[in-house]
Amino acid sequence: EGGIVSTLVDVAAGSAAAFAHGRLVATQHLAISFLAPGRKGPIRATAQMLRLGKTDLVSEVRVVDLGMDGRLMAVGLVTLRVLADRAPSEAPGLTAEALFGELPAEE
């Protein structure tokens, strides 16, 4: 389960950073505190940008189990590096739909 949660944290932080900064990014450092196991689901990861620098970005990610009344499962702190001068929409094949499929509407 830790690998799945780590992946959720990484993807949420990377997506938020790429869209907030408008450039392609890569994870530079990832720290996660695992607080509780997922029990019911669905599981949601929400990223908040803490720093938007020119070349480095920092995001905090919270992972919650919505089936357990939003129980906090993990908190991650992710540092990302800006990779390119191109926007994600200019990268061939790099779209939200290509990466995640059709995203469900938020409740």
Backbone torsions as a table, in degrees:
resi	resn	phi	psi	omega
1	GLU	NA	-32.5	-178.9
2	GLY	-61.3	-36.3	179.1
3	GLY	-67.5	-37.4	178.7
4	ILE	-67.5	-45.0	179.3
5	VAL	-63.9	-40.8	178.2
6	SER	-61.0	-41.4	178.2
7	THR	-64.2	-42.8	177.6
8	LEU	-59.6	-43.7	179.7
9	VAL	-62.7	-46.4	-178.4
10	ASP	-62.7	-45.5	-178.8
11	VAL	-68.1	-41.7	179.3
12	ALA	-62.8	-45.4	-179.8
13	ALA	-65.6	-45.0	-179.7
14	GLY	-63.8	-41.0	179.1
15	SER	-66.2	-46.2	179.7
16	ALA	-62.0	-42.1	-179.4
17	ALA	-66.0	-44.9	-179.0
18	ALA	-63.0	-41.7	-179.4
19	PHE	-75.7	-36.2	179.4
20	ALA	-69.7	-40.1	-177.1
21	HIS	-89.0	-25.2	-179.5
22	GLY	80.8	16.7	-179.3
23	ARG	-135.1	161.5	175.0
24	LEU	-70.0	143.2	-177.5
25	VAL	-135.1	163.5	174.6
26	ALA	-137.5	147.1	179.0
27	THR	-69.1	129.8	178.6
28	GLN	-103.5	-39.7	179.6
29	HIS	-149.8	142.3	-177.9
30	LEU	-138.6	123.6	176.6
31	ALA	-128.3	128.8	-176.8
32	ILE	-129.4	135.5	170.5
33	SER	-106.8	117.4	178.8
34	PHE	-88.4	121.5	-172.0
35	LEU	-108.5	-32.4	-178.6
36	ALA	-159.4	151.4	177.8
37	PRO	-76.6	156.1	172.0
38	GLY	-76.7	133.4	-177.0
39	ARG	-112.1	-50.6	-172.8
40	LYS	-114.6	-49.3	-174.5
41	GLY	83.0	170.8	1.3
42	PRO	-68.2	160.4	-180.0
43	ILE	-104.2	137.7	179.5
44	ARG	-127.9	134.7	174.5
45	ALA	-111.7	127.7	-179.2
46	THR	-124.1	127.1	-178.1
47	ALA	-105.8	142.0	173.3
48	GLN	-126.6	127.7	179.2
49	MET	-76.4	127.0	178.9
50	LEU	-98.6	-31.1	179.7
51	ARG	-145.4	130.9	175.4
52	LEU	-119.4	85.1	177.5
53	GLY	-87.4	-178.5	179.8
54	LYS	-68.8	-40.9	-177.3
55	THR	-123.2	-19.4	-180.0
56	ASP	-122.1	141.8	-178.8
57	LEU	-131.0	148.7	177.5
58	VAL	-129.6	133.9	-178.9
59	SER	-131.1	142.0	171.5
60	GLU	-106.2	133.1	-178.7
61	VAL	-122.1	133.8	174.9
62	ARG	-114.3	131.6	179.2
63	VAL	-112.9	123.4	-177.1
64	VAL	-126.0	152.9	174.8
65	ASP	-98.4	103.3	-177.5
66	LEU	-65.4	-28.2	178.9
67	GLY	-72.8	-12.3	177.9
68	MET	-115.1	41.1	178.7
69	ASP	58.1	38.1	176.3
70	GLY	74.6	27.7	179.8
71	ARG	-58.4	130.2	-178.8
72	LEU	-73.6	117.7	-178.6
73	MET	-94.5	-38.4	-175.6
74	ALA	-159.7	154.8	174.0
75	VAL	-130.3	131.9	-179.9
76	GLY	-124.1	146.4	173.5
77	LEU	-119.9	121.4	-172.0
78	VAL	-125.1	128.7	172.9
79	THR	-103.4	131.5	-177.3
80	LEU	-124.5	153.5	179.9
81	ARG	-115.2	134.9	175.4
82	VAL	-72.2	128.7	-175.2
83	LEU	-96.5	-36.9	-169.3
84	ALA	-144.2	165.9	176.5
85	ASP	-88.5	1.7	179.1
86	ARG	-92.6	144.1	174.1
87	ALA	-74.0	152.1	178.4
88	PRO	-54.6	-33.9	-179.5
89	SER	-68.7	-17.2	179.3
90	GLU	-90.4	-9.6	179.6
91	ALA	-81.9	128.8	-177.6
92	PRO	-57.2	124.4	175.4
93	GLY	76.8	0.9	-177.8
94	LEU	-97.7	89.0	176.0
95	THR	-130.6	160.7	178.0
96	ALA	-59.2	-39.9	-179.7
97	GLU	-65.5	-39.8	179.6
98	ALA	-67.5	-37.1	-178.4
99	LEU	-78.0	-41.5	-169.6
100	PHE	-120.2	-4.6	-174.1
101	GLY	76.1	-164.3	179.1
102	GLU	-74.4	122.9	-177.1
103	LEU	-84.6	137.5	178.1
104	PRO	-71.1	151.4	177.2
105	ALA	-69.6	144.6	177.9
106	GLU	-72.3	148.0	-179.6
107	GLU	-81.1	NA	NA
